[in-house]
Amino acid sequence: MISRENKNLAKWAMQYALDKGCSDARVSVYLRNGNSFEYRDTQIDRLEQSNESGMNIQLFVDGKFASYSTNRLNKKELERYIANSVEATRYLAKDEARQLPKPERYYKGDGKGLDTFDSNADKVSVDDKLALLKETTAEVYGSDQRLISVTSGYDDGKSGSFMVASNGFEGESETTYFSLYAGVSMKDEGDARPSGSWNDSAIFWNKLQKQDIGKTAYNRTVRKLGQEKIVSGVFPMIMDNTMSARLLSPVLSALNGNNIQQKNSFLIDKIGEQITSEKFTLIDDPHIPQARGARWFDGEGVATVKRTVIEKGVLRTYYIDTYSGAKMEVEPTVQSSSILICEHGSRNFEQMLASLNRGIWVTGFNGGNSNSTTGDFSFGIEGFLIENGEAVKPISEMNITGNLLTLWKNVVEIGNDPRLISSSRIPSILFDAVSFSGI
């Protein structure tokens, strides 16, 4: 996607910034285009196509730093824009921690091998995409008098970027994606209107699931009919592979160097300490071919490497960018996570569920929050009461409460069934002793 002309423009802009007085500069140019369609019942409800291009410019001037962006990629206009940006940066306060990464930390390969771009993406016609949406809706529409609406959505996109830094980095990346979604809402007793959904996504069109998305969304909605609260209590909690990454998200946020530096993390000074059950090992593996999140370098150009984040419950690393590392006077690692995987257990979700005498299967979250400093949380949930290994009652309007450190130390079992459409490939997880608030 990125042309030689785009690359030359980025290099020229970087050199122009240096000529105007910058000690260092980093410039990236990007191109994106995509489609977004929606089909509601029997009609097209939304049809959008977008094209975007632009340049991000980061300037280091006399110990001061600023970041600018523009979608005007004309040299004459860029000359004025960059010159004005350099002068504006001079008015900022000094911050000596603002610096480019050390050159030895940069990625130096050719950018090939991850296979994250579908070269046939443009060969898929709009007619094919709209037909897919219509077929997805038709799997369900009119099949049940309790149906209120059936919606299907399709999105795709191509993106490419090229980044260059004045101390020796050049890197290019490109990716494609395709996604298909279905949502169903139904009438229930009283005013209840349960809804459910299902989706699939892929980097390559020919690997996108194109059948049964609508049917799965319908089945996931039907099972919610008759939801109610149950009596509060402490139960085992099982989460399938569509939901398990949700509870990992605040943990990842607490590992972010900026949050640690700002004292806004419940995982400060926890390297080498037990923060989860020994059943849980989390690995960041950025170089899995044809995977969402695969990349050779982060947003600073720093080379990504496979690293163990949590080893049998023990925290091994943070995500620390160059700025946060300089502020805290510690060695930086990498800016953010790439592809997260777990060491698997021996059983899948169905086998784990069958082993529960009594517990709760959480299938969705309905609001709530967590305290980033303490790890205390309260999340609204819906799901099923489990008895003797079977889902016996749909539940909703309940909360789980507690502390994230306690919760993750109560992991009993990790499944072997990650869903591979996400960059967080977290399998089903069984937790013990979770506090549920209901009646």
VOGU-3710 file (C-alpha; in Angstrom, 3 decimals, decimal comma):
1> misrenknla> 0,000/0,000/0,000  2,737/2,432/0,924  4,399/3,727/-2,235  7,967/4,862/-2,782  6,550/8,375/-3,060  4,999/8,069/0,421  8,299/6,889/1,884  10,275/9,650/0,224  7,822/12,222/1,536  8,229/10,938/5,113
11> kwamqyaldk> 12,027/11,049/4,807  11,907/14,532/3,343  9,622/15,756/6,172  11,988/14,342/8,793  14,996/16,033/7,209  13,106/19,299/6,819  12,268/19,242/10,547  15,953/18,715/11,359  16,923/21,562/9,063  14,490/23,813/10,927
21> gcsdarvsvy> 16,223/23,200/14,229  15,020/19,863/15,638  17,597/17,742/17,418  15,589/14,645/16,485  12,385/13,828/14,639  10,161/10,866/13,942  7,704/10,854/11,043  5,145/8,291/9,972  2,835/8,315/6,985  -0,257/6,112/6,862
31> lrngnsfeyr> -2,952/5,028/4,422  -6,256/3,397/5,378  -9,397/2,440/3,516  -12,380/0,354/4,462  -16,031/-0,560/4,101  -18,792/-0,811/6,680  -22,212/-2,192/5,782  -25,262/-3,052/7,884  -28,389/-4,990/7,010  -31,405/-4,681/9,335
41> dtqidrleqs> -34,169/-7,252/8,822  -34,689/-7,034/5,028  -33,160/-3,650/4,237  -29,696/-2,112/3,922  -29,418/0,212/6,916  -25,894/1,549/6,455  -23,346/1,625/3,640  -20,076/3,452/4,258  -16,774/3,556/2,444  -13,773/5,490/3,711
51> nesgmniqlf> -10,312/6,470/2,556  -7,818/8,196/4,816  -4,215/9,258/4,572  -2,056/11,394/6,788  1,239/12,075/8,478  2,233/12,044/12,147  5,227/14,203/13,054  7,026/14,046/16,401  9,516/16,824/17,081  12,311/17,044/19,657
61> vdgkfasyst> 13,500/20,671/20,003  15,925/21,910/22,682  14,796/19,277/25,196  11,144/19,906/24,367  8,717/17,575/22,603  5,459/17,790/20,682  3,460/15,584/18,344  1,510/16,855/15,346  -0,629/15,318/12,632  -1,969/16,439/9,281
71> nrlnkkeler> -3,758/14,967/6,282  -2,249/17,500/3,882  0,530/15,614/2,145  1,663/18,364/-0,175  5,282/19,484/0,215  4,513/23,193/0,004  1,885/22,962/2,714  4,062/20,656/4,812  6,950/23,138/4,711  4,815/25,790/6,364
81> yiansveatr> 3,184/23,308/8,734  6,472/21,801/9,952  8,181/25,190/10,322  5,276/26,492/12,417  5,219/23,285/14,473  8,928/23,568/15,283  8,449/27,149/16,468  5,407/26,205/18,534  7,337/23,403/20,221  9,953/25,892/21,447
91> ylakdearql> 7,312/27,428/23,755  6,748/24,184/25,670  8,396/23,203/28,953  11,535/21,091/28,814  11,241/17,389/29,504  14,582/15,613/29,135  12,848/12,218/29,379  11,429/12,788/25,903  13,828/11,011/23,582  13,982/8,499/20,783
101> pkperyykgd> 14,806/4,870/21,615  18,434/3,840/21,529  19,289/2,711/17,971  20,272/-0,780/19,099  16,685/-1,388/20,251  15,194/-0,801/16,801  13,868/-3,522/14,523  16,288/-3,986/11,616  14,679/-6,677/9,457  12,922/-6,491/6,100
111> gkgldtfdsn> 9,385/-6,609/7,526  8,490/-9,837/5,760  7,226/-13,150/7,104  4,190/-12,314/9,234  1,751/-12,552/6,300  -0,868/-10,107/7,594  -2,029/-8,671/4,271  -4,541/-10,188/1,847  -3,378/-9,186/-1,617  -6,754/-10,296/-3,022
121> adkvsvddkl> -8,775/-7,976/-0,794  -9,732/-5,639/-3,644  -11,074/-8,541/-5,708  -14,040/-9,030/-3,351  -16,931/-7,051/-4,845  -19,442/-4,931/-2,967  -22,158/-7,219/-4,342  -20,465/-10,219/-2,702  -20,272/-8,395/0,624  -23,907/-7,293/0,544
131> allkettaev> -25,032/-10,770/-0,486  -23,177/-12,180/2,520  -25,016/-9,757/4,803  -28,380/-10,628/3,303  -27,713/-14,353/3,698  -26,603/-13,871/7,313  -29,859/-12,097/8,182  -31,928/-14,613/6,212  -30,607/-17,440/8,412  -32,881/-16,117/11,169
141> ygsdqrlisv> -35,343/-13,503/9,911  -38,966/-14,660/10,054  -38,124/-17,921/11,818  -39,590/-17,034/15,233  -42,557/-14,800/16,103  -40,719/-13,578/19,201  -38,079/-11,855/17,065  -37,962/-8,068/17,271  -35,076/-7,427/14,916  -32,196/-9,133/13,174
151> tsgyddgksg> -29,121/-7,137/12,250  -26,034/-8,184/10,345  -22,907/-6,103/9,900  -19,846/-6,386/7,715  -16,573/-4,466/8,001  -13,279/-4,694/6,191  -10,183/-2,601/5,869  -6,661/-2,218/4,581  -4,007/-0,176/6,304  -0,359/0,529/5,749
161> sfmvasngfe> 2,210/2,740/7,443  5,840/3,739/7,090  7,858/5,262/9,919  11,285/6,859/9,902  13,311/8,284/12,806  16,331/10,551/12,677  18,568/8,193/14,661  18,361/5,364/12,204  14,964/3,636/12,088  12,921/2,777/9,014
171> gesettyfsl> 9,989/0,392/9,132  6,895/-0,488/7,156  3,799/-2,502/8,089  0,529/-3,369/6,412  -2,515/-5,429/7,301  -6,032/-6,314/6,198  -9,085/-7,484/8,106  -12,594/-8,778/7,417  -15,368/-9,176/9,964  -18,962/-10,404/9,959
181> yagvsmkdeg> -21,453/-9,814/12,763  -25,061/-10,703/13,585  -27,268/-9,402/16,390  -30,726/-10,581/17,433  -33,258/-9,106/19,854  -36,377/-10,917/21,074  -39,528/-10,396/23,124  -39,600/-11,993/26,551  -42,041/-11,881/29,423  -42,974/-8,387/30,593
191> darpsgswnd> -40,727/-5,649/29,260  -37,649/-7,862/28,886  -35,959/-7,656/25,506  -32,910/-9,925/25,580  -30,380/-9,651/22,796  -27,458/-11,739/21,661  -24,787/-11,643/19,005  -22,028/-13,555/17,302  -19,150/-12,571/15,061  -16,095/-13,763/13,235
201> saifwnklqk> -13,089/-11,941/11,833  -10,055/-12,848/9,778  -7,067/-11,302/8,060  -7,925/-13,152/4,825  -11,321/-13,123/3,112  -11,191/-16,837/2,359  -10,768/-17,629/6,073  -13,752/-15,590/7,259  -16,635/-17,717/8,541  -19,546/-16,995/6,223
211> qdigktaynr> -22,277/-19,337/7,478  -24,172/-19,802/10,751  -23,215/-16,397/12,199  -26,905/-15,438/12,251  -28,019/-18,811/13,613  -25,463/-18,660/16,402  -26,588/-15,151/17,367  -30,184/-16,395/17,455  -29,332/-19,405/19,627  -27,346/-17,219/22,025
221> tvrklgqeki> -30,407/-14,959/22,366  -32,947/-17,759/22,830  -30,987/-19,163/25,745  -31,378/-15,811/27,556  -35,188/-15,969/27,641  -36,470/-16,034/31,209  -33,429/-14,343/32,798  -33,711/-13,535/36,490  -31,644/-12,799/39,567  -30,668/-15,504/42,005
231> vsgvfpmimd> -29,751/-15,299/45,666  -26,401/-13,653/46,394  -23,519/-15,906/47,276  -19,963/-17,018/46,652  -19,677/-19,401/43,701  -17,148/-20,872/41,309  -17,224/-18,794/38,104  -16,477/-20,115/34,642  -15,873/-17,885/31,645  -15,794/-19,185/28,086
241> ntmsarllsp> -13,256/-18,037/25,520  -15,435/-15,147/24,331  -15,363/-13,462/27,749  -12,162/-14,494/29,554  -10,029/-11,693/28,085  -12,440/-9,124/29,560  -11,123/-9,675/33,081  -7,529/-9,612/31,861  -7,924/-6,118/30,419  -7,545/-4,178/33,716
251> vlsalngnni> -4,499/-6,312/34,571  -2,853/-5,339/31,276  -3,664/-1,694/31,930  -1,914/-1,974/35,301  1,206/-3,306/33,511  1,435/-0,201/31,315  4,535/1,894/32,029  2,672/5,191/31,848  0,188/4,062/34,502  3,001/2,773/36,694
261> qqknsflidk> 4,938/6,021/36,336  1,784/7,994/37,212  1,185/5,784/40,311  -2,085/4,681/38,762  -1,553/0,910/38,921  -2,235/-1,772/41,503  0,802/-3,693/40,189  3,523/-1,189/41,122  6,687/-2,917/42,445  5,235/-6,390/41,829
271> igeqitsekf> 7,970/-7,809/39,549  8,955/-11,217/40,932  5,831/-11,456/43,079  2,870/-13,826/42,813  -0,033/-11,864/41,310  -2,166/-14,751/39,974  -2,666/-18,446/40,562  0,287/-20,639/39,608  -2,087/-22,178/37,049  -1,782/-19,017/34,951
281> tliddphipq> 1,102/-18,314/32,580  0,761/-15,444/30,105  3,062/-15,069/27,095  3,316/-12,245/24,581  4,226/-13,780/21,224  4,249/-11,088/18,494  5,563/-13,188/15,608  2,713/-15,636/14,930  2,084/-15,540/11,154  -1,388/-14,582/9,910
291> argarwfdge> -2,461/-13,492/13,388  -4,244/-10,397/14,619  -1,699/-8,280/16,473  1,395/-9,772/14,813  4,148/-7,191/14,335  7,921/-6,838/14,112  8,082/-3,514/15,960  5,993/-1,315/18,224  4,845/2,282/17,748  8,354/3,557/18,509
301> gvatvkrtvi> 10,127/1,196/16,118  11,429/-0,975/18,967  11,834/-4,621/17,960  9,217/-6,917/19,478  10,284/-10,202/21,035  8,500/-13,139/22,572  8,382/-12,583/26,320  6,817/-14,209/29,354  4,629/-11,677/31,129  3,364/-13,877/33,970
311> ekgvlrtyyi> 5,062/-17,186/34,742  3,054/-19,609/36,888  1,488/-16,632/38,599  4,706/-14,615/39,041  4,939/-11,235/37,299  8,021/-11,070/35,058  7,755/-7,846/33,060  5,990/-4,538/32,470  5,215/-2,737/29,199  7,503/0,287/29,450
321> dtysgakmev> 8,093/2,670/26,559  11,128/4,925/26,191  9,553/7,923/27,921  8,232/6,013/30,951  11,545/4,211/31,311  13,447/7,496/31,348  11,039/9,052/33,852  11,375/6,078/36,215  15,071/5,519/35,463  14,491/1,883/34,498
331> eptvqsssil> 15,207/-0,040/31,312  12,337/0,171/28,806  10,845/-3,002/27,341  8,205/-2,462/24,656  5,342/-0,033/24,281  2,376/-2,424/24,478  1,270/-6,036/24,089  1,064/-7,806/20,722  -0,472/-11,309/20,815  -1,297/-12,716/24,240
341> icehgsrnfe> -1,460/-16,466/24,714  -1,782/-18,723/27,753  -0,233/-22,043/28,583  -3,182/-24,360/28,070  -4,733/-26,836/30,436  -6,025/-30,250/29,391  -9,775/-29,598/29,060  -12,065/-27,433/26,941  -15,001/-25,345/28,137  -17,607/-28,102/27,887
351> qmlaslnrgi> -15,463/-30,495/29,911  -14,767/-27,870/32,579  -18,452/-26,958/32,754  -19,482/-30,595/33,164  -17,253/-30,860/36,253  -19,092/-28,085/38,143  -21,598/-29,182/40,778  -22,818/-25,625/41,282  -21,478/-22,390/39,879  -22,104/-19,530/37,491
361> wvtgfnggns> -21,164/-19,298/33,834  -20,641/-15,634/32,934  -21,516/-14,905/29,301  -21,560/-11,109/29,294  -20,778/-7,900/31,153  -23,230/-5,043/31,644  -21,255/-2,068/32,853  -19,271/-1,677/36,029  -15,782/-0,464/36,794  -12,480/-1,257/38,445
371> nsttgdfsfg> -10,192/0,956/40,511  -6,881/1,123/38,651  -4,958/1,996/41,823  -6,345/-0,648/44,196  -7,677/-3,339/41,842  -11,112/-3,309/43,476  -13,902/-3,999/40,976  -17,641/-4,293/40,515  -19,017/-5,561/37,198  -22,577/-6,213/36,103
381> iegflienge> -22,935/-9,669/34,562  -25,317/-12,052/32,874  -25,005/-15,773/32,340  -26,294/-19,062/33,707  -26,629/-20,878/36,993  -24,843/-24,218/36,677  -25,979/-27,302/38,597  -24,565/-30,792/38,131  -22,617/-29,692/35,078  -25,553/-28,174/33,205
391> avkpisemni> -26,901/-24,677/32,631  -30,253/-24,707/34,443  -31,279/-21,043/34,628  -30,376/-17,853/32,716  -29,459/-15,011/35,068  -28,984/-11,266/34,752  -28,918/-8,035/36,786  -26,232/-9,416/39,067  -22,786/-8,088/39,991  -19,449/-9,645/40,728
401> tgnlltlwkn> -17,325/-7,743/43,223  -13,890/-8,123/44,752  -10,252/-7,360/44,060  -8,458/-8,318/40,853  -5,410/-9,713/42,665  -7,629/-11,974/44,774  -9,712/-12,971/41,765  -6,731/-13,990/39,635  -5,130/-15,878/42,518  -8,330/-17,919/42,636
411> vveigndprl> -7,893/-19,338/39,123  -8,572/-23,061/39,372  -8,142/-24,156/35,768  -7,152/-22,819/32,355  -8,834/-24,339/29,311  -7,303/-25,455/26,025  -9,718/-23,609/23,718  -8,595/-20,067/22,852  -10,566/-18,227/20,177  -8,036/-17,227/17,543
421> isssripsil> -9,787/-14,227/15,980  -8,416/-11,830/18,619  -4,953/-10,640/19,629  -5,880/-11,786/23,164  -6,029/-15,562/22,726  -7,259/-16,362/26,218  -9,035/-19,727/26,659  -11,882/-20,562/29,034  -11,017/-19,971/32,684  -12,484/-21,358/35,907
431> fdavsfsgi> -12,288/-19,187/39,029  -13,107/-20,233/42,582  -14,884/-18,265/45,333  -16,252/-15,269/43,393  -18,746/-13,002/45,177  -22,046/-12,564/43,296  -24,639/-10,011/44,332  -28,245/-10,664/43,371  -31,388/-10,895/45,439
//
